[in-house]
């Protein structure tokens, strides 16, 4: 296994997080952090290896580093993770989710699920509590020295773009990471993780931040203030964007419309041939600290373009037309970020 090194970071939530425990209530837990680290480690690996079409080698390296569990009856053996994570506490969430609705936050667009009713005719929400903003914990990581550079780079990407927990792609669970002790500082050079977005459509998984002739596909939401303001700004932008791409006609639709390529399923707008397929939105939201005033928060929208899986029967030309229209809309209503770091 070789020499092990320790990294230590203070983790702070900038927006409430839905890290569900067994009862689907918020609680600090290490598994979601490990899953998040694996996700961004893949982005690092893809860039370092020239974005190969085949991911077999990446999967093998990921399994060797982070471990794998063999299916029941499979020949393969369980492989223990070489990366170990530890939190200095596993406290339960203290944010009452009902208060989030009572105060008028736009749960319908950004928090559907955790902030929805638990059952028909039931006033109880699916999640009773979330981890509230400004909660902190110390996250310690132990990893082989040969992998530490990759992991530190993934941590820098998480600080800039990472969110965690339920509905995290909508900005919930936005986190900030601060190195502790002898842990090296975060990288401020993340531009190498940009990739021309039409090239990125060559792979069917999110592996890079998109870019075009104008720069990074990162848009700023200038609703600065406490966490509610940027989240409301993100919600408003998403509402208006989806309204522009609202499906029309009788459903189930025989062919996918533009709206369906953003994400699927769409409520009461089924595509006959897609059935129960799920397509995550490759537009992602995050709340960050304002670079000029760390006590204020702002939002970003960024695009991690990729080709939908083959069962969707995607047509690249059609996808390009849809995403060009989306990028042009966001350029009209928001300003681009010229920075790629957090």
N, C-alpha and C positions, 0 to 999 in steps of 0.2 A: 504493500500500500504506500510505502514511502513516508516522508515527513509530512506532518499535519500542521496547518497554520490556523490561527483563530482571527476572525474578523468580528467587530462589535459595532453595532449601530443603534442609535436611539431612533425609534419609530414614533412618529406623531401623526395622528389622523387629522386631516384638514376638513373632511366632510364625514358625517356619520357613516358607519360601516355595518353591513349585515353579514357578520361572520357567524353563521348559525352553528349552534351546538346541537346535541341530540334532540332538543326540544325546539329547534329553529329560533332560538333567542341568541342575541349577540353575546359573544365571548371571545376573548383573546385566545387563539389557538395556533399552534405551529403548522399544521397541514396546509392551510391556505397560503401561508408564506412560502412554503416549499413549492407548492404548485405555481405560484407567481414567479419564483426564482427559475424554475424549469422553463416556463414560458419565455422569459426574456433571455435565458441562456441559449435557447434555440435561435433567437434573433442574432446573438453574438456569433454563434457557430456558423450560421448561414452566411454572414458577411465575411467571416474569416476564410471560408471555404468556397467563395465565389458563387454562391447561390446555385448549387447543383440541382438538377432535375430530380434525381433519386435521393431519398432521405434515409436509406438503409444504414449508411455509415453514421449519420447523425443519431439515429435511434439506438444504434449499438453503443456509441459513446455516452449518450444520455443514460442508458440503462446501467452502464458500468459505473457512472458517477453518482447518479441519484437513486439507483436501485430499481428493481422490478419485481412484480409478483406474478408467478406463473398461474395460468388458468388451471382450475381443478381438472386433474387428469392429464395435464400437459406434460410433455417430456422435459421441457425446460424447468430449471430449478429457480426458486426464489433467489434474488440477488440483493444483498443488503446494501443500503445506501452508504457511500463514502462521505457524503455531506450530511452533517448533523446540525440541527437547529435547536436553539433553546431560547425561550422567553423568560424574563425574570419574574413574570407573574402570569396567571391565567384568569384574570378577573372577568366577571360578567359585565355585560354592557349596562350602562346607566341611562341611556337616552330612551325616553318613553316615546314609542313610535306614534301613539295616538296624538301626542302633542304636536308632532310634525305635520299631521293632517289638520288639526284644529287651527294651526297658525297659517294655513292656506298655502303650504308648499305644494308644488305641482307634482304630486305623487302619481297622477294618472299617466304622465309621460315618462318620468325618470325613475319612479319607484314602484312600478306595477309588479305585484308579487309580494314583496315584504310589506308594502304599505297598502295592500288590498285586503278586503274582508276574507276571513278564514273560511266562511261558508255562506251559502245562500240564506239570507235572513239573519245572519249572525253579525253582531256589532264588533266582534273580536277580530283583530288583525292577524295576518299570518305570522308576523313577528311582533312580539310584545315589546322587545327592547333591542336597541342597537348600541354599538360602541359610539360614544359621543365624540364630538370634535375636541381637540386639544388633549385627548387621552394619550399617554405615552407608555412605552415599554422599551426595555433594552433587548435587542435581538442579537444573540451570539451565534456565529457560524463556525464550524470546524470543517476544513476541507483539505484535500491533498495539495501540497505546495504547487504541484504542476498545474493545478486547475484554478488557483487563486486569482490569476489575472483575468480569466474569463468571468469568474464569479463577481469580481469587483466591477467589471464593466457592466455586467447584467444589473448589479445593484445601482449603478449610475443611471441606467436606462429606466429602472423602476422609479427612482427618485424623480426623473423628468416626466415619465409617461405612465407609470404604474398605478393601478387601482386594484382593490381587492375586495372579495366578498360578493354577495348578491347584488345584481344590477350595477356592477362596477364599471361596465362599459359606458354607463350613463353618468359617471362621475362620482357615484357613491364609493366610499372607501378610498378616497384620494389620500395618499400618504406622502410624508416627507421623511427622508433618512439622513441622519447626521452621524458621521464617523465618531467613534469614541476611542479614547486611549491611544494606542499606537496604530490604529487602523488608518491606512492612507486616505487622503481626501478623495472625494468623488471626482470622476473625470468631467472636464468641461469641454471635451472635444467629442461630440457625438454625431458630427456631420457625416461621418463615414457610414452611418446606418440609414442614410437617405438612399433611395433608389428610384430612378424614373418610374412613374407609376404604371405606365403601359408595359414596361418590362416586367414589373412585379406581377402582372396578370399571368405570367408564365408559370407560376406556382400556385397550388391550391391551398396554401396556408399562410397566415399572416407572419411575414418574416422581415419586414422593413417599413420605415416611414416613407411614404410616397413623396415625390418631388416632380416639378415640371419646370418649364422655362422661366417661371416667375420665382421659383425657390421652393422651400419646403411646403408641403400641403398641411400646414399648421395655421389655424386661424385663432385670433384672440377675441375673447368675449370680455369687453371692458365694463363689466358690472362689478366694480371693486367694492369690497366691504367685508362683512362677516360671511360665513359660508352660504347663507341663504341667498345673498345677492347674485353671486356667480352661478349658483345652481338654477335660480330663476331665469338668468340670462341664457343659460344652456337650454333650459326647457322651452323658452320662448323661441329660440332659434330652431330647435327641433320641430316644434309645432308648425312653424311657418314653412319649413323645408318639406315636411311630410304633406302639408296641405297642397303644395305645388305638384306633388307626385301622387295625388290621391287616385286610386284605381277607379275606373268608370265601367259601367255596363253590368250585365247580369253575371252573377257568379253561381257556381264555380266557373272561373275563367278558363277557357280552353287553351289560352296561351298566356304566359306571364307578361304583365305590364311593367312599365318603368319602376313603379313603386316596389314591386316584388323583388327587384334586384338589390334594393337597399338592405332589406332584411325580410325574413319569412319565418313563421306565418304572420299574416296580417289579419287582424280581427274582422270576421265576416267578409273576407275577401280571399277565398280559397282559389288555388290553381289546381285544376282537375288532375293533372298528371303528377303533381308534386306530393299529394297526399299529406302524410305526417312529417315530411322532411322539415328540417330546420336550417336556416341560413342566418348566421350572426351578422350583425351590422359591422362593416369594416371601418365606419366612422366611429371614433371613440372620443370620449369626453374625459377631461381631468380638471381638477381645481388645483391651482398653485399659489404660492405666495407671490405678491407683487414684488418685482425686483427693486422698486424704489421705496417700498414701505412694507416690511415683512409682516406687519400687523394687519395688512389688508390682503384679501384674496381675490384672484381673478380666474377665469376659466379659459381652457383651450379646447379646440376641436381638431383632431388630427386624423389623417386617413392612412390606414395600413392596408393597401390594396392587395387583393389576391383573387384568383379565379375560383368561383364556386365549384364544389365537388361535381364530378362527372354525372352523378345521378340527376342533377339539375339541367343537364344538357345545355350548358352555357355557350353562347356565341360571343366571341371576343369583340366583334364589331359592334354588336348591340350593347355590350357592357361599356365599351369605350364611349359610345354616344350618351349613355345614361350618366356616367361619371363626369364627362366633360360638362354636362348641364348642371350637375351638382356642384362641381368646383366653381363654375361661373356664378352660380347663385351665391355661394358663400363669399366669393370675392366681392360681390355687390353689397352685401350686408355687413361684412366683417373685414378687418384688416389682417393681412398675413403677418406671421411672426418671422423675423429674420434670424432668430436664434433657435438652435436645436437642443440646447441643454436646458435644465430646469430653471 
